[in-house]
Amino acid sequence: MKSKIESDYSKQQKQGQQSESFSFMWIKSPIQDEEETLKIFEENNDLYQQQFGNSKKIIDFNLNDILKSNPKKNMMKKNDKLSMSDLKEATNNVHAVYNFWRIASSFDDDVDNNYNDEENRKVIVAAFPDASFQTIRGLCEIIEWRNDNISIFSPLSTNNNNTSSESTVSDQRKRIVHAVMDQTSPIPVVVFTKETNDITPESKTSIQYNHDVVTKRTQSWVKRILVNHQICPFTKSVTKSGQGLMADFGVPIGRIAYHTSSASASTKNAGGGELILMADTFEAIYEMLFKGPSSVSSSSSSSTARDGISSILLSAPGYDDSFSLWSGPIFTMLESIVTSTSSAQKFIGVVCFHPYYKIPDENSQFPGFGQMHSLPRLTQWVNDSNSDNNNYDDGNISPSPLTREEIAAGGAWQRRSPHSIINVLRADQLEMAEQIRNTPTLYKRNVNVLIKDIGMESLQEEFLNERTKYGDIVVVEE
């Protein structure tokens, strides 16, 4: 089938515009058969489906009131919905997703090369034999939505931090990449083309970031906020995720995978950063699905099981000065991809972090995908004296009420990281955490600890130190 499809498109190309640079790509997933998928699934399945035995009540760092009783019954019911076919479908489709965005972002490579030369237009035809039509059709619709709304991806059109010195660049500097699905093909096939314009851009600047420095800063933040200040009751180290869920509730502990994306909102890159970011994000998600969740498997000694990934922290320093762009258009695009990717929602959940994070309010323009609870909801939880969440008392926090501004700050500081971060979690861990914790009590506790116990001045000082230590993050600038 591969040779026939490639031959058909080659013939069409010869009969059409001779000047276009044409290439054909066959995007085959490594998950090729049921046996290979079954091996990956069964290496971790025993950890999901094992007998929980007598569950112990978790009592740890004064958060025992946050954690509910044994959810064994509900957890087993949810995990029974997962199947080998779901895993295979999700993994194959995510593999197609990251390659789709990688191909789209490849048009960014020739921004300075014959930009207005119609004789050098590029066409890529990509076949995705292991992906669903639904997934590929959704991706084509999303990239066209991006094209139709290209102006909102400008770093200054949505930026309200007033920290960027970049000048506004015409939307025409943003090159449009079209992805059109072939409606006649027996498998999903997409034709990628680039739309040119009459404005030649300035010299492109390519920036790469020092992964080691970015990771050290991110790990320092994880240790300070999530571990030491105990903002997340299930994170107790900078290398593992899901502690407190394995021994008591059977959810496996896995490593935290740290990634750094070179994607940037900077106008120096003449646009296209969101395409690179989506490719980097879904490549990391593919790796997480492929390797499974557990770092230790009781039934297998394979490297796949030992190297399992429980959580992803993907940093994108190129968006550090563009919070509105990050939390709005970027996460809207990310949400659309996740929801359109067949079976992916059964396995992953996404959370947003940013150096200038602000919690959503009544005037938020974009959906709350991956965002902190809204200010009205946090205010209700923190100040509602008639609810159970008012029972929290660690002996260090005074009972005086918090203002609306302090509650907003307390919510924001839970999501303020040294760099822009996409946090990808396993859906089963998220579901279990939601079942065993008392969400209103947890957020009331966190807001009080951050604002009353630690204080905004100390938080700001620690945060600024984290954002600058370990050296310069820019390693290449041409």
Buried (B, 14 or more C-beta within 10 A) or exposed (E): EEEEBBEBBEEEBEEEEEEBEBBBBBBBBEBEEEEEBBBBBBBBBBBBEEEBEEBEEBEEEBBEBBBBEBBBEEBBEBBEEBEBEBBBBBBBBBBBBBBBBBBBBBBBEBBEEEBEEEEBBBBBBBBBBBBBBEBBBBBBBBBBBBBEEBEBBBBBBBBEBEEBEBEEBEBBBBBBBBBEBBEEBEBBBBBBBBEBBEEEBEEBBBBBBBBBBBBBBBBBBBBBBBBEBBBBBBBBBBEBBBBBBBEBBBBBBBBBBBBBBBBBBBBBBBBBBBBBBBBBBBBBBBBBBBBBBBBBBEBBEEEBBBBBBBBBBBBBBBBBBBBBBBBBBBBBBBBBBBEBBBBBEBBBBBBBBBBBBBBBEEEBEBEBBBBBBBBEBBBBBBBEEEBEBBEBEEEEBEEEEBEBEBBBBBBBBBBBBBBBBBBBBBBBBBBBBEBBBBBBBBBBBBBBBBBBEBEBEEBEEBBEEBBEEBEEBEEEEE
